Amino acid sequence: MSKPLIFGIVAGEKSGDILGASLILEMRKRHPDAQFVGIGGDAMIAAGCQSMFEMDRLSVMGFVEPLGRLPELFGIKRQLREYFVANPPLAFIGIDAPDFNLRLESELHNAGIKTVHYVGPSVWAYRAKRIVAIKKAVDLMLTLFPFETQIYKDHGIKVACVGHPLADQIGFTDAKQQVRAELGIDQDAKVIALMPGSRSGEINRLAPIFFGAAIKSLQRNPSLRFLIPCSSADNRRLIGDIMRQLGLLSGEQFCLLDDSRQAMSAADFVVMASGTATLEALLLRRPMVICYKLAALTFAIASKMVKIPNVGLPNLLAGKRLVPEYLQGQVTVDAVSGEIIKFVSEPESTAAMLKEFTSIHKRIRLGASAQAVNAIESLVGIKA
């Protein structure tokens, strides 16, 4: 009997959990005995990953915010390193979370373990000197988008662009009518999804502004309905607290949901934090406004480092300002309500944007998980 294929794997947040789960399922479809151990969320665990720590322990964002968590993060990294060195996997796969995973990958690579990093760090946007450390730490870089690959090729790093699994999962048929019927929402209603992020810091910074914009928009159009997806019970409680502070009640006009895709599918327009969810809105062909608001010190540091004109994924993929985006102090009740009111008044103005969304969708629909597994199989010398 051949030995089972054992892979180390670590994801640090929900978007990585989605990528990891899809990769695990594809690998186990080809190699049913494949085993995955490391850190994953609910989706990866359901796909068969043995998670040694709760994924939420790695879900920290920014330059300043992680400082108070460093002892815990270093402790987790040490335990993972010791485990994988004592029990060498066929390869270690770090999914995003570059500040954590690249350090772990470097140590495992030095111990003779092959390493894969899935989701290229944004070296094309900031901290370009990281490419030197990446070359020393990573045997294979898997990128999601075509524009990311050249810098790795230029530095002699083995790279494969695999596309994004969301582009494979989401089709080109609009499910708005079906989802509205499931939710009991009138097909002619004007529906706005409010998505202030999945981390508590994001929610605290953005939700009061989003709700303030909703209240102001209702003064112009009292029939508007708002859907607010909550990614966890903790987030639901936090959002509920903010709503109560503003005198808002959950009900027909402000409805809390568990499923962000359901909320976006039912919506006409989405107000959202910058992140992977903006790609999902693009793939669902929903006009949007993107808001990006960090802790003040983190933003001050980031603004000196980032060298690109846009931060939202739709704009990065389009290579231009396709979707309105507001950063830091620009994120105000007036700015956000203005975008809502503009859309409600002129929905036809988004037609060209939606056409480009479809074009982008086709470009990144590459069969991501199959492509990723192909590249990993080639790296470690196994065949389906």
Secondary structure, 3 states (H helix, E strand, C coil): CCCCCEEEEEECCHHHHHHHHHHHHHHHHHCCCCEEEEEECHHHHHHCEEEEEEHHHHCCCCCCHHHHHHHHHHHHHHHHHHHHHHCCCCEEEEECCHHHHHHHHHHHHHCCCCEEEECCCCCCCCCCCHHHHHHHHCCEEEECCHHHHHHHHHCCCCEEECCCHHHHHCCCCCCHHHHHHHHCCCCCCCEEEEECCCCHHHHHHHHHHHHHHHHHHHHHCCCCEEEEECCCHHHHHHHHHHHHHCCCCCCCCEEEECCHHHHHHHCCEEEEECCHHHHHHHHCCCCEEEEECCCHHHHHHHHHHCCCCCCCHHHHHHCCCCCCEEEHHHCCHHHHHHHHHHHHHCHHHHHHHHHHHHHHHHHCCCCHHHHHHHHHHHHHCCCC
